Amino acid sequence: MANVTFSSVKAVSFAFLFTLVLFQPSTSYGAILSTDDAIESILERARLLFSEMEDEKALEAYQSILEHDPEHFEALWHVVILHTSIGFRQSSSRDQEAHYEQAYDLAGEFIELYPDSAGTHFVYAAAAGRKAQSSGARERVRMSTEIRKHAEKAVELDPEYSRAWNVLGNWHHRAANLSRLERFAANALFGGAPEGASNDAARDSFARAIEIDPHVILYYHDKADFYLTIGEEEEARRIILKGLELESIASDDELWKSNMREMLDDL
């Protein structure tokens, strides 16, 4: 029998580990993570799954990284964002809220770890926004302050962070155009509606987001929705048509396009 050295066994084991990482799309990652190289390989796979809009599989991969490195910045960022995105597509309100709660809780931990990152403040604002959408009027008004604070901090830390500008545009859109029930809750519980909200600021924030990154369909969807709110239907139509021309590159893009087509039909 040929001699088998320890180094050869180690090499075979290492190669086998990478085979598992790279070629098993639905594997249980936690059982095979044992080296930094393996984690990096799973990270590469998670990025690929995310780019291919395989959100559930990407979430599983990023979560497996956090099991071994709970402070991994990229994994934390994506897990929060994926929970908000996957939650948004749930048909059950219970499932939706479960994803939003996980996103919000993890975003709170994330911001404790990385308080000086624009990306961290953005995902916190995004998670808070999703959680607020599934809450009652009183809770939405209460969380409004959090959303604005962290969106503004994100653009302060990085003025080119288009995602944060879009969140800020949405904040001004909603806060400047509160429903009667939301305004009542704001007056009763917080001494009035959020200060500083304006349609002009919403307009400028949405424009800034698109100026920085004109290929994001969501930005056109949200901007058109704002223009419909303030009654500028022709401008909304123009924005919708431009957004519909764009290529879908994110998992929710077809949903945003569908919404924009419905907006267009109602005009």
C-alpha positions in Angstrom: 0.0 0.0 0.0 1.3 3.5 -0.8 2.3 5.7 2.0 -0.2 8.4 2.9 1.3 11.4 4.6 -0.5 13.8 6.9 0.0 16.6 4.4 -1.6 14.7 1.6 -4.6 13.8 3.8 -4.9 17.5 4.8 -4.8 18.6 1.1 -7.5 16.1 0.2 -9.7 17.2 3.1 -9.2 20.9 2.1 -10.1 20.2 -1.5 -13.2 18.3 -0.4 -14.3 21.2 1.8 -14.1 23.5 -1.2 -16.0 21.1 -3.3 -18.8 21.2 -0.8 -18.8 24.9 -0.6 -18.8 25.6 -4.3 -21.0 22.9 -5.7 -23.8 22.3 -3.3 -26.4 25.1 -3.7 -28.7 24.0 -0.9 -26.2 22.7 1.6 -26.1 23.3 5.3 -23.2 25.7 5.4 -22.6 25.7 9.1 -21.4 22.1 9.0 -18.6 22.8 6.6 -17.2 26.2 7.6 -13.8 25.7 9.2 -11.3 28.0 7.5 -11.2 31.6 6.4 -10.8 30.5 2.8 -14.0 28.5 3.1 -15.8 31.5 4.5 -14.5 33.6 1.6 -15.8 31.0 -0.8 -19.3 31.1 0.7 -19.1 34.8 0.6 -18.4 34.7 -3.1 -21.3 32.3 -3.6 -23.6 34.5 -1.5 -22.7 37.5 -3.7 -23.5 35.5 -6.8 -26.8 34.3 -5.4 -27.7 37.9 -4.5 -26.8 39.2 -8.0 -28.9 36.4 -9.5 -31.9 37.4 -7.3 -31.9 34.1 -5.4 -32.8 35.9 -2.2 -33.7 33.0 0.1 -30.5 31.1 -0.8 -28.4 34.2 -0.5 -29.9 34.9 2.9 -29.0 31.3 4.0 -25.4 31.8 2.9 -24.9 35.2 4.5 -26.5 33.9 7.8 -24.1 31.0 7.8 -21.2 33.4 7.7 -22.6 35.3 10.8 -22.7 32.0 12.7 -18.9 32.0 12.5 -18.2 35.7 12.4 -21.1 37.6 14.0 -19.5 41.0 13.2 -18.9 40.4 9.5 -20.0 43.7 7.9 -21.0 42.6 4.5 -23.0 39.6 5.8 -24.8 41.8 8.4 -25.7 44.4 5.7 -27.1 41.8 3.4 -29.0 39.8 6.0 -30.8 43.0 7.1 -31.6 44.0 3.5 -32.7 40.5 2.5 -35.1 40.2 5.4 -36.7 43.5 4.4 -36.9 42.4 0.7 -38.1 38.9 1.4 -40.6 40.1 4.0 -42.1 42.6 1.5 -43.0 39.8 -0.8 -44.7 37.6 1.8 -48.5 37.0 1.4 -49.0 36.3 5.1 -48.8 39.4 7.4 -47.4 37.1 10.1 -44.5 36.0 7.9 -44.0 39.5 6.7 -43.7 40.9 10.2 -41.4 38.1 11.3 -38.9 39.1 8.6 -39.3 42.8 9.4 -38.7 42.1 13.1 -35.5 40.2 12.3 -34.3 43.0 10.1 -35.0 45.7 12.6 -33.4 43.8 15.6 -30.3 42.9 13.6 -30.0 46.4 12.3 -29.9 47.6 15.9 -27.0 45.3 16.7 -25.3 46.3 13.4 -25.4 50.0 14.3 -23.8 49.3 17.7 -20.9 47.6 15.9 -20.4 50.1 13.1 -21.8 53.5 14.2 -19.7 55.5 11.7 -20.7 53.7 8.5 -23.2 55.2 6.1 -24.2 51.7 5.0 -25.2 50.8 8.6 -27.3 53.9 9.1 -29.0 53.2 5.7 -30.0 49.6 6.5 -31.3 50.7 10.0 -33.4 53.4 8.3 -34.6 50.9 5.7 -35.5 48.2 8.4 -37.2 50.8 10.5 -39.2 51.9 7.5 -40.4 48.4 6.7 -41.3 47.8 10.3 -43.2 51.1 10.4 -45.2 50.1 7.3 -46.5 47.0 9.0 -47.4 48.9 12.2 -50.3 51.0 13.3 -50.5 54.8 12.9 -49.1 55.6 16.3 -46.1 53.3 15.8 -45.5 54.7 12.4 -45.4 58.2 13.7 -43.1 57.2 16.6 -40.6 55.5 14.3 -40.6 58.4 11.8 -38.0 60.1 13.9 -35.7 57.1 13.8 -36.0 56.7 10.0 -35.2 60.4 9.4 -32.3 60.4 11.8 -30.5 57.5 10.3 -31.2 58.4 6.7 -29.8 61.9 7.3 -26.8 60.4 9.1 -26.1 58.1 6.1 -26.0 60.9 3.6 -23.9 63.0 6.0 -21.3 60.3 6.2 -21.5 59.5 2.4 -23.3 62.2 0.2 -23.1 59.7 -2.7 -25.2 57.0 -1.0 -28.1 57.0 -3.3 -30.1 54.4 -1.3 -30.1 56.7 1.7 -31.3 59.7 -0.4 -34.2 57.6 -1.6 -35.1 56.6 2.0 -34.9 60.3 2.9 -37.2 61.2 0.0 -39.7 58.7 1.2 -39.5 60.1 4.7 -40.3 63.6 3.5 -43.0 62.2 1.2 -44.8 60.4 4.0 -44.2 62.9 6.8 -45.3 65.9 4.7 -48.5 64.2 3.6 -49.7 62.4 6.7 -53.2 60.9 6.7 -55.8 62.3 9.1 -55.3 59.3 11.5 -51.5 59.7 11.4 -51.8 63.4 12.0 -54.2 62.8 14.9 -51.8 60.3 16.5 -48.9 62.8 16.0 -50.8 65.6 17.7 -52.1 63.4 20.5 -48.8 61.5 21.3 -45.9 63.6 20.1 -47.0 67.2 20.2 -47.5 67.5 16.4 -46.4 66.1 13.1 -42.7 65.6 12.4 -41.0 69.0 11.9 -39.0 69.9 8.8 -40.9 67.6 6.4 -41.7 69.1 3.0 -42.6 68.1 -0.5 -39.7 70.3 -1.8 -37.2 68.2 0.3 -38.8 65.0 -1.0 -38.5 66.2 -4.6 -34.8 67.1 -4.1 -34.0 63.8 -2.3 -35.6 61.7 -5.0 -33.8 63.7 -7.7 -30.5 63.2 -5.9 -30.9 59.5 -5.6 -31.6 59.2 -9.4 -28.8 61.6 -10.2 -26.3 59.4 -8.3 -27.6 56.1 -9.7 -30.1 56.4 -12.6 -30.4 52.6 -13.1 -32.4 51.7 -9.9 -36.0 51.0 -10.8 -37.2 51.5 -7.2 -36.1 55.2 -7.3 -38.5 55.9 -10.2 -41.3 53.9 -8.5 -41.0 55.9 -5.3 -40.5 59.3 -7.1 -43.6 58.6 -9.3 -45.6 57.6 -6.2 -44.7 60.9 -4.6 -45.7 63.0 -7.6 -49.1 61.2 -7.7 -49.5 62.1 -4.0 -49.0 65.8 -4.7 -51.2 65.7 -7.8 -48.6 66.2 -10.5 -49.8 63.4 -12.8 -48.0 64.3 -16.0 -44.6 64.4 -14.2 -45.5 61.0 -12.5 -46.3 59.6 -16.0 -43.0 60.8 -17.4 -41.1 59.2 -14.5 -43.0 55.9 -14.7 -42.3 55.6 -18.5 -38.6 56.2 -17.9 -38.5 53.6 -15.0 -40.3 51.0 -17.2 -37.5 51.3 -19.8 -34.9 50.1 -17.3 -33.5 46.6 -17.1 -34.5 44.6 -14.0 -31.4 44.0 -11.9 -32.8 43.4 -8.4 -35.2 40.8 -7.0 -38.1 43.3 -6.5 -37.7 45.1 -9.8 -40.5 43.3 -11.5 -42.8 44.1 -8.6 -41.9 47.8 -8.8 -42.6 47.7 -12.6 -45.9 46.0 -12.0 -46.9 48.7 -9.5 -45.8 51.4 -12.0 -47.9 49.9 -14.7 -50.9 50.0 -12.4 -50.1 53.6 -11.6 -50.1 54.3 -15.3 -53.4 52.6 -15.9 -55.0 54.7 -13.2 -53.8 58.0 -14.7 
